[in-house]
Amino acid sequence: MGALDGRVVVVTGASRGIGRGCALELAAAGATVYLTGRTLAEGSAPLPGSITATAAEIAAAGGRAVAVACDHRDDAQVEALFERVRKEQGRLDVLVNNAFLIPKELTSGRPFWLCPISNWDDMVGVGTRSAYVASAFAARAMAAQRSGLIANVSSSGAAEYAWHVAYGVGKAALDRISADSAHELREHGVAVVSLWPGLVLTERVQATRDALPTLDFDSAESPRFTGRAVVALATDPDRLRRSGRAWSCHELALAYGFRDVDGRLPAGPLHARPRRSASAAGGA
C-alpha cells in the first residue's frame, strides 16, 4: 500500500527530466499518473526519453501510468486531457506543471536583444501560460471535490537573474500564478505552490555539462528529488499551510525528512550556494 493509493495525478512534460522524475516518484507512492509530452517514441527527439518510455518504466515497477500525447501550446488538447481524466477516474488530486519549451539560446550566453523574439513565446507560452491553462482545468475538478495540490516547477530565476531575460520573467510570473491562484483556491481546500529545484542532472544538463564549467555538479540533484518534494506535499494533511509560496526542494527535504535517491541532501537552488570558479571546475 502506497501513501498515494487511490489518488490521481497529472504530470506535464514528463518525457524526461524533472517531469519524468515526478511521474516516477508519484507512481512509486501509489498514485495513478497521467503523464504528458510531445515525444511519443524513443529516438524521435534530440534528447533521450519519451512519455511511452516513462509510462513503461512505471509499469515495470508495478505502478499505474497513462501516457497522453499533448502539445501544451494547444488549449484544446489540454482541455481534452483533463476531460479524459474526469471521465476515466472521476477525480484529480495532484497536478504538476512542468512542461517547458527550452530554446537553444537559453544557455548560449547571448543577451536578449541578440536572441530571437520567439524565445519569449517559447518560455512564457510553454511554461507560464501553459501552467495557467492546465491549472484552470485542474482547479475545476479540485475545487468541486474540495481538495488537491497544484505544484508549479519554477526556479530561483524568479528572484534573480538566471540564463535569459524571458526565462526569469516567465518564472517570476509562474510564482505569481502560484500565489494568486492559491489565494482563490484556499477556501476550496486546494493548495498551490511553486517549487525551486537546484541544479538538476537532467538529460539536457548531462548533454551540455562541458559547456557549463562554473556549475558544481557534485552538489546537483537527481530529477526524482523534486518528485519526492511533491509526494511529501501531497501526503501532508496540513499542506495548506504551505500554499501560496515558492519552496526550494532543499528546504522541503529538511522539513519532511526525505533525501535524494543516493541518500544525499542536495545543495539547493543555485542562488543559495557558491559556484565553483571555471578553473576549479576544469574550465579555461
Sine and cosine of phi, psi and omega as CSV:
sin_phi,cos_phi,sin_psi,cos_psi,sin_omega,cos_omega
0.00,0.00,0.82,-0.58,0.03,-1.00
-1.00,-0.10,0.32,-0.95,-0.01,-1.00
-0.91,0.42,-0.37,0.93,-0.02,-1.00
-0.92,-0.40,0.38,0.92,0.07,-1.00
-0.83,0.56,0.72,-0.69,0.01,-1.00
1.00,0.08,-0.12,0.99,0.01,-1.00
-1.00,-0.01,0.44,-0.90,-0.03,-1.00
-0.85,-0.53,0.72,-0.70,-0.14,-0.99
-0.75,-0.66,0.57,-0.82,0.21,-0.98
-0.88,-0.47,0.79,-0.62,0.09,-1.00
-0.86,-0.51,0.87,-0.49,-0.01,-1.00
-1.00,-0.03,0.51,-0.86,0.01,-1.00
0.90,0.44,0.80,0.60,-0.14,-0.99
-0.94,-0.33,0.33,0.94,0.07,-1.00
-0.92,0.40,-0.54,0.84,-0.08,-1.00
-0.32,-0.95,-0.03,-1.00,0.13,-0.99
0.89,0.46,-0.56,-0.83,-0.07,-1.00
-0.89,0.47,-0.61,0.79,0.02,-1.00
-0.87,0.49,-0.71,0.71,0.07,-1.00
-0.87,0.49,-0.71,0.70,0.00,-1.00
-0.86,0.50,-0.65,0.76,0.04,-1.00
-0.91,0.42,-0.70,0.72,0.00,-1.00
-0.87,0.50,-0.69,0.72,-0.01,-1.00
-0.89,0.45,-0.70,0.72,-0.05,-1.00
-0.94,0.34,-0.65,0.76,0.00,-1.00
-0.92,0.39,-0.63,0.78,0.06,-1.00
-0.92,0.39,-0.64,0.77,0.02,-1.00
-0.88,0.47,-0.46,0.89,0.03,-1.00
-0.99,0.12,-0.03,1.00,0.10,-0.99
0.94,-0.33,-0.10,1.00,-0.04,-1.00
-0.96,0.27,0.45,-0.89,0.23,-0.97
-1.00,0.07,0.84,-0.54,-0.16,-0.99
-0.92,-0.38,0.86,-0.52,0.21,-0.98
-1.00,-0.07,0.85,-0.53,-0.06,-1.00
-0.84,-0.54,0.68,-0.73,-0.10,-1.00
-0.90,-0.43,0.33,-0.94,0.06,-1.00
0.13,-0.99,0.07,-1.00,0.01,-1.00
-0.97,-0.23,-0.26,0.96,-0.04,-1.00
-1.00,-0.05,0.93,-0.36,-0.04,-1.00
-1.00,0.01,-0.62,0.78,-0.10,-1.00
-0.86,-0.52,0.65,-0.76,0.07,-1.00
-0.85,0.53,0.72,-0.70,0.03,-1.00
1.00,-0.05,-0.09,1.00,-0.01,-1.00
-1.00,-0.05,0.04,1.00,0.05,-1.00
-0.76,-0.65,0.33,-0.94,-0.02,-1.00
-0.88,0.48,-0.49,0.87,-0.02,-1.00
-0.96,-0.29,0.44,-0.90,0.05,-1.00
-0.91,0.41,0.42,-0.91,0.05,-1.00
0.90,-0.43,0.51,-0.86,0.07,-1.00
-0.31,-0.95,0.30,-0.95,0.01,-1.00
-0.93,0.36,-0.54,0.84,0.03,-1.00
-0.93,0.36,-0.59,0.81,0.04,-1.00
-0.92,0.38,-0.65,0.76,0.04,-1.00
-0.89,0.45,-0.71,0.71,0.01,-1.00
-0.89,0.45,-0.63,0.77,0.01,-1.00
-0.91,0.41,-0.62,0.79,0.03,-1.00
-0.90,0.44,-0.65,0.76,0.04,-1.00
-0.90,0.43,-0.71,0.71,-0.01,-1.00
-0.89,0.46,-0.63,0.77,-0.01,-1.00
-0.90,0.43,-0.44,0.90,0.02,-1.00
-1.00,-0.01,0.07,1.00,0.03,-1.00
1.00,-0.04,0.16,0.99,-0.03,-1.00
-1.00,-0.07,-0.01,-1.00,-0.02,-1.00
-0.86,-0.51,0.84,-0.54,-0.02,-1.00
-0.59,-0.81,0.54,-0.84,0.06,-1.00
-0.79,-0.61,0.90,-0.44,0.02,-1.00
-1.00,0.07,0.80,-0.60,-0.03,-1.00
-0.81,-0.58,0.90,-0.45,0.07,-1.00
-0.92,0.39,0.81,-0.59,-0.06,-1.00
-0.44,-0.90,0.82,-0.57,0.14,-0.99
-1.00,-0.09,0.93,-0.38,-0.12,-0.99
-0.97,0.24,0.10,1.00,0.20,-0.98
-0.99,0.10,-0.20,0.98,-0.07,-1.00
-0.95,-0.33,0.97,-0.25,-0.06,-1.00
-0.86,0.50,-0.55,0.84,-0.02,-1.00
-0.91,0.40,-0.62,0.78,0.05,-1.00
-0.91,0.41,-0.62,0.79,0.00,-1.00
-0.92,0.39,-0.69,0.72,0.04,-1.00
-0.87,0.49,-0.66,0.75,0.01,-1.00
-0.90,0.44,-0.59,0.81,0.05,-1.00
-0.86,0.51,-0.77,0.63,-0.06,-1.00
-0.95,0.32,-0.49,0.87,0.09,-1.00
-0.92,0.38,-0.62,0.79,0.06,-1.00
-0.89,0.46,-0.70,0.72,0.03,-1.00
-0.87,0.49,-0.67,0.74,0.00,-1.00
-0.88,0.48,-0.72,0.70,-0.05,-1.00
-0.93,0.36,-0.63,0.77,-0.09,-1.00
-0.99,0.10,-0.50,0.87,-0.11,-0.99
-0.88,-0.48,-0.47,0.88,0.01,-1.00
0.97,0.25,0.13,0.99,0.01,-1.00
-0.31,-0.95,0.27,-0.96,0.12,-0.99
-0.52,-0.85,0.84,-0.55,-0.10,-1.00
-0.96,-0.27,-0.55,0.83,-0.05,-1.00
-0.63,-0.78,0.69,-0.72,0.19,-0.98
-0.85,-0.52,0.80,-0.60,0.13,-0.99
-0.94,-0.35,0.93,-0.36,0.04,-1.00
-1.00,0.03,0.98,-0.18,-0.03,-1.00
-0.86,-0.51,-0.28,0.96,-0.07,-1.00
-0.82,0.58,0.73,-0.68,-0.05,-1.00
-0.40,-0.92,0.69,-0.72,0.00,-1.00
-0.97,-0.24,0.90,-0.44,-0.07,-1.00
-0.98,-0.19,0.93,-0.37,0.07,-1.00
-0.97,0.25,0.40,-0.92,-0.05,-1.00
-0.89,0.45,-0.37,0.93,-0.03,-1.00
-0.98,0.20,-0.16,0.99,-0.13,-0.99
-0.81,0.58,-0.73,0.69,-0.04,-1.00
-0.95,-0.31,0.39,0.92,-0.04,-1.00
-0.98,0.21,-0.33,0.94,-0.08,-1.00
0.99,0.15,0.02,1.00,0.00,-1.00
-0.98,0.19,0.65,-0.76,0.05,-1.00
-0.92,0.39,0.36,-0.93,-0.15,-0.99
-0.87,0.50,-0.52,0.86,-0.05,-1.00
-0.96,0.27,-0.18,0.98,0.07,-1.00
-0.97,-0.25,0.11,0.99,0.05,-1.00
-0.97,-0.24,0.40,-0.92,0.06,-1.00
-0.87,0.50,0.63,-0.78,0.07,-1.00
-0.86,0.52,-0.45,0.89,-0.01,-1.00
-0.89,0.47,-0.30,0.95,0.07,-1.00
-0.83,0.55,-0.61,0.79,0.04,-1.00
-0.88,0.47,-0.75,0.66,-0.03,-1.00
-0.90,0.44,-0.58,0.81,0.02,-1.00
-0.89,0.45,-0.82,0.58,-0.17,-0.99
-1.00,0.08,-0.47,0.88,0.05,-1.00
-1.00,0.02,-0.56,0.83,0.02,-1.00
-0.94,0.34,-0.74,0.67,0.05,-1.00
-0.93,-0.36,0.98,-0.22,-0.07,-1.00
0.65,-0.76,-0.69,0.72,0.03,-1.00
-0.95,-0.32,-0.89,0.46,0.01,-1.00
-0.88,0.48,-0.66,0.75,-0.03,-1.00
-0.90,0.44,-0.55,0.84,0.06,-1.00
-0.93,0.37,-0.62,0.78,0.05,-1.00
-0.88,0.47,-0.72,0.70,-0.04,-1.00
-0.90,0.44,-0.75,0.66,0.00,-1.00
-0.89,0.46,-0.63,0.77,0.01,-1.00
-0.89,0.45,-0.62,0.78,0.00,-1.00
-0.89,0.46,-0.69,0.72,0.02,-1.00
-0.94,0.34,-0.64,0.77,0.01,-1.00
-0.92,0.40,-0.63,0.78,-0.06,-1.00
-0.88,0.47,-0.50,0.87,0.01,-1.00
-0.88,0.48,-0.68,0.74,0.02,-1.00
-0.96,0.29,-0.69,0.72,-0.08,-1.00
-0.92,0.38,-0.67,0.74,0.00,-1.00
-0.90,0.45,-0.60,0.80,0.00,-1.00
-0.91,0.41,-0.59,0.81,0.00,-1.00
-1.00,-0.03,-0.07,1.00,0.06,-1.00
0.87,0.49,0.63,0.77,0.09,-1.00
-0.23,-0.97,0.40,-0.92,0.06,-1.00
0.47,-0.88,0.19,-0.98,0.02,-1.00
-0.64,-0.77,0.77,-0.64,0.15,-0.99
-0.90,-0.43,0.85,-0.52,0.01,-1.00
-0.90,-0.43,0.89,-0.46,0.00,-1.00
-0.98,-0.17,0.87,-0.50,-0.01,-1.00
-0.98,0.21,0.95,-0.30,-0.08,-1.00
-0.91,-0.40,-0.59,-0.81,-0.11,-0.99
-0.18,-0.98,0.41,-0.91,0.14,-0.99
-0.91,0.41,-0.18,0.98,0.13,-0.99
-0.89,0.45,-0.21,0.98,0.10,-0.99
-0.94,0.33,-0.39,0.92,-0.10,-1.00
-0.94,-0.35,-0.31,0.95,0.02,-1.00
-0.48,-0.88,0.25,-0.97,-0.07,-1.00
-0.85,0.52,0.71,-0.71,0.08,-1.00
-0.45,-0.89,0.91,-0.41,0.21,-0.98
0.96,0.29,-0.81,0.58,-0.23,-0.97
-0.30,-0.95,0.59,-0.81,0.00,-1.00
-0.83,0.56,-0.75,0.66,-0.05,-1.00
-0.91,0.42,-0.52,0.85,0.04,-1.00
-0.89,0.45,-0.77,0.63,-0.02,-1.00
-0.89,0.45,-0.66,0.75,0.03,-1.00
-0.88,0.48,-0.70,0.71,-0.01,-1.00
-0.89,0.46,-0.66,0.75,-0.02,-1.00
-0.95,0.31,-0.61,0.79,0.06,-1.00
-0.89,0.46,-0.66,0.75,0.03,-1.00
-0.91,0.40,-0.60,0.80,0.03,-1.00
-0.90,0.45,-0.66,0.75,0.05,-1.00
-0.90,0.43,-0.54,0.84,0.06,-1.00
-0.94,0.34,-0.60,0.80,0.10,-1.00
-0.85,0.52,-0.69,0.72,0.02,-1.00
-0.87,0.50,-0.74,0.68,-0.06,-1.00
-0.90,0.44,-0.73,0.68,-0.10,-0.99
-0.98,0.22,-0.60,0.80,0.06,-1.00
-0.93,0.36,-0.54,0.84,0.08,-1.00
-0.88,0.47,-0.63,0.78,0.02,-1.00
-0.87,0.50,-0.70,0.72,-0.04,-1.00
-0.97,0.22,-0.46,0.89,-0.08,-1.00
-1.00,-0.05,-0.21,0.98,-0.08,-1.00
-0.83,0.55,-0.70,0.71,-0.04,-1.00
-0.92,0.40,-0.24,0.97,0.03,-1.00
-0.99,-0.17,0.13,0.99,0.07,-1.00
0.98,0.19,0.28,0.96,-0.05,-1.00
-0.95,-0.30,0.79,-0.61,0.02,-1.00
-0.99,-0.12,0.60,-0.80,0.06,-1.00
-0.73,-0.68,0.78,-0.62,0.01,-1.00
-0.70,-0.72,0.39,-0.92,0.27,-0.96
-0.98,-0.21,0.58,-0.82,0.05,-1.00
-0.90,-0.44,0.74,-0.68,0.06,-1.00
-0.94,-0.33,0.98,-0.17,0.15,-0.99
-0.94,0.33,0.18,-0.98,0.16,-0.99
-1.00,-0.06,-0.55,-0.84,0.12,-0.99
-0.96,0.29,0.87,-0.49,-0.10,-0.99
-0.94,-0.34,0.72,-0.70,-0.02,-1.00
-0.99,0.12,0.92,0.39,0.08,-1.00
-0.97,0.22,0.15,-0.99,0.05,-1.00
-0.87,0.49,-0.61,0.79,-0.01,-1.00
-0.93,0.38,-0.71,0.70,0.00,-1.00
-0.89,0.45,-0.67,0.75,0.02,-1.00
-0.88,0.47,-0.61,0.79,-0.03,-1.00
-0.95,0.30,-0.42,0.91,-0.05,-1.00
-0.92,-0.39,0.29,0.96,-0.10,-0.99
-0.83,0.56,-0.67,0.74,-0.04,-1.00
-0.91,0.41,-0.38,0.93,-0.02,-1.00
-1.00,0.03,0.00,1.00,-0.04,-1.00
-0.82,-0.57,0.89,0.45,-0.16,-0.99
-0.94,0.34,-0.31,0.95,-0.06,-1.00
-1.00,0.04,-0.05,1.00,-0.03,-1.00
-1.00,-0.05,0.60,-0.80,-0.05,-1.00
-1.00,-0.03,1.00,-0.06,-0.05,-1.00
-0.95,0.32,-0.32,0.95,0.03,-1.00
-0.92,0.40,-0.39,0.92,-0.01,-1.00
-0.98,-0.22,0.16,0.99,-0.07,-1.00
-0.96,0.27,0.21,-0.98,-0.03,-1.00
-0.88,-0.48,0.39,-0.92,0.05,-1.00
-0.98,0.20,0.34,-0.94,0.06,-1.00
-0.89,0.47,-0.34,0.94,-0.02,-1.00
-0.99,0.16,-0.24,0.97,-0.02,-1.00
-0.89,0.45,-0.69,0.73,0.07,-1.00
-0.88,0.47,-0.62,0.78,0.04,-1.00
-0.87,0.50,-0.60,0.80,0.03,-1.00
-0.93,0.38,-0.54,0.84,0.08,-1.00
-0.91,0.42,-0.66,0.75,0.02,-1.00
-0.91,0.42,-0.68,0.73,0.02,-1.00
-0.87,0.49,-0.67,0.74,0.00,-1.00
-0.87,0.49,-0.69,0.73,0.02,-1.00
-0.92,0.39,-0.68,0.73,-0.06,-1.00
-0.91,0.42,-0.47,0.88,-0.02,-1.00
-0.99,-0.13,0.06,1.00,0.02,-1.00
-1.00,0.02,0.92,-0.38,-0.01,-1.00
-0.91,0.41,-0.28,0.96,-0.01,-1.00
-0.94,-0.34,0.52,0.85,-0.08,-1.00
-0.92,0.39,-0.32,0.95,0.02,-1.00
-0.87,0.49,-0.38,0.92,0.02,-1.00
-0.93,0.36,-0.32,0.95,0.02,-1.00
-0.99,-0.17,-0.04,1.00,-0.10,-1.00
-0.93,0.37,0.58,-0.81,0.08,-1.00
1.00,-0.01,0.05,1.00,-0.06,-1.00
-0.85,-0.53,0.30,-0.95,0.19,-0.98
-1.00,-0.09,0.75,-0.66,-0.01,-1.00
-0.82,-0.57,0.71,-0.71,0.14,-0.99
-0.97,0.24,0.55,-0.84,0.05,-1.00
-0.89,0.46,-0.49,0.87,0.04,-1.00
-0.88,0.47,-0.75,0.66,-0.04,-1.00
-0.95,0.32,-0.49,0.87,0.09,-1.00
-0.93,0.36,-0.57,0.82,0.07,-1.00
-0.89,0.46,-0.64,0.76,0.05,-1.00
-0.91,0.42,-0.64,0.77,-0.05,-1.00
-0.95,0.30,-0.63,0.78,-0.11,-0.99
-0.98,-0.20,-0.25,0.97,0.08,-1.00
1.00,0.02,0.14,0.99,0.04,-1.00
-1.00,0.07,0.30,-0.95,0.03,-1.00
-0.71,-0.71,0.08,-1.00,0.00,-1.00
-0.96,0.28,0.08,-1.00,-0.09,-1.00
-0.88,0.47,-0.42,0.91,0.01,-1.00
-0.99,-0.11,0.14,0.99,0.03,-1.00
1.00,0.04,-0.07,1.00,-0.02,-1.00
-1.00,0.08,0.32,-0.95,0.21,-0.98
-0.97,-0.24,0.97,-0.25,-0.02,-1.00
-0.87,0.49,0.30,-0.95,-0.16,-0.99
-0.96,0.29,-0.33,0.94,0.05,-1.00
0.99,-0.14,-0.16,-0.99,-0.06,-1.00
-0.81,0.58,0.50,-0.86,-0.10,-0.99
-0.87,0.50,-0.55,0.83,-0.06,-1.00
-0.94,0.35,-0.29,0.96,-0.11,-0.99
-1.00,-0.07,0.03,1.00,-0.01,-1.00
-0.57,-0.82,0.43,-0.90,0.00,-1.00
-0.95,0.31,0.48,-0.88,0.12,-0.99
-0.99,-0.10,0.53,-0.85,0.10,-0.99
-0.95,0.31,0.50,-0.87,0.09,-1.00
-0.93,0.36,0.33,-0.94,0.01,-1.00
-0.86,0.50,-0.61,0.79,-0.02,-1.00
-0.93,0.37,-0.64,0.77,0.01,-1.00
-0.92,0.38,-0.46,0.89,-0.01,-1.00
-1.00,0.01,0.04,1.00,0.01,-1.00
1.00,0.00,0.18,0.98,-0.01,-1.00
-1.00,0.08,-0.03,-1.00,-0.04,-1.00
-0.96,0.29,0.00,0.00,0.00,0.00
